[in-house]
């Protein structure tokens, strides 16, 4: 996810500072995500997707093949789901990780 977040952020013309602020995470944490040093939680991944105007499947599908199997399972589960189902999943994750 690290490369795809960085690539999409740059395509949108956002700085790390702007994306981090709009996503509600620290700039340092975003930097570590983009460098591949940490894997964001599902909640942070959804926040980044929302801020970037992208869907999780697109960001994850741009990843190298060696990403964790957990993320791949989540992507498979959510792939091709209707927007209302994805919105419900986002709301559930927000509540779980408050």
N, C-alpha and C positions, 0 to 999 in steps of 0.2 A: 504494500500500500504506500510505502514511502515515496517511491518514484512517481507514482500516479498523483499523489497529493501535491507534490512539488510541481509537476508538469501542469496540472490543472490550475493550481494557484497562479503560476506564471502566465498561462493562457488567459486568465481572467484579469491580469494586470494588478494583482494584489501583492503586497509585501507580506513577509511573515508576520510582522507586527499587526497589520490590518486583519489578516485572516485569523490570527490568534485572538485578537480582541473581539471580533465579530462572532467567533465560535465559543467564547467564554473559557478559553484555556490560556495558559501562559505561553509567551513567545519561546521560552526555553524548551517547554514540552513539545511545541510544534516543531522546533528545530530538531529535537531528538527523534520525533516521528519521521520527519523527512530524511534524516540520516540513517534510518532503519535501526536505531538503537533501542527503540521501544515500539511495541505494538499497541495502538490505542484501544481503549475499551470500546465496546459496541456503542455506548452512549456518545463518546467523543467522535467515533467514526460517523455516526448519524449527524452530529452537529457540524462536522466538517463538510459532509455531503450537502447538508442544507445550506450552509454558507456559500459553498462553491457552486450551488445550483446543479449538482450532479447526483446520480444515484449510486448507492453502495455497490451494486453489481458492476457498474462501469469502472469505479475506482479499483475494486478488487480484481476485476478481470485484466487490468493493466499490470498486474503484479508478476514478479518472477515465479516460476513453478515451485520454488522451495518455501513458500509461505506456509504458515501453520495450517494443519488440517482443520482446526476449529474454525478458522475464518472461511475456508473453502466450504465447510458444511453450512455455515450461516448463509453464505452467498447462494449455494444451491437451494437452500430452503426458501430464500426470498426472491430468487430469480423469477422473472415473468409474473410476479404477483401484481394484482391491481393496486392502484395508488391508495385506495382506502385501507387495504390490508397493510401496506407499508406504513401508512400514517398510524394505524392502530399499534403496530410493532414499535414505532418510535415513541408513542405515548407510554407504552408499557415499560420500555427501557428507561425513559426519563424517570418514571415513578420508582423503578427498582434501584436506580443509581443516584437518587437524591441524597 
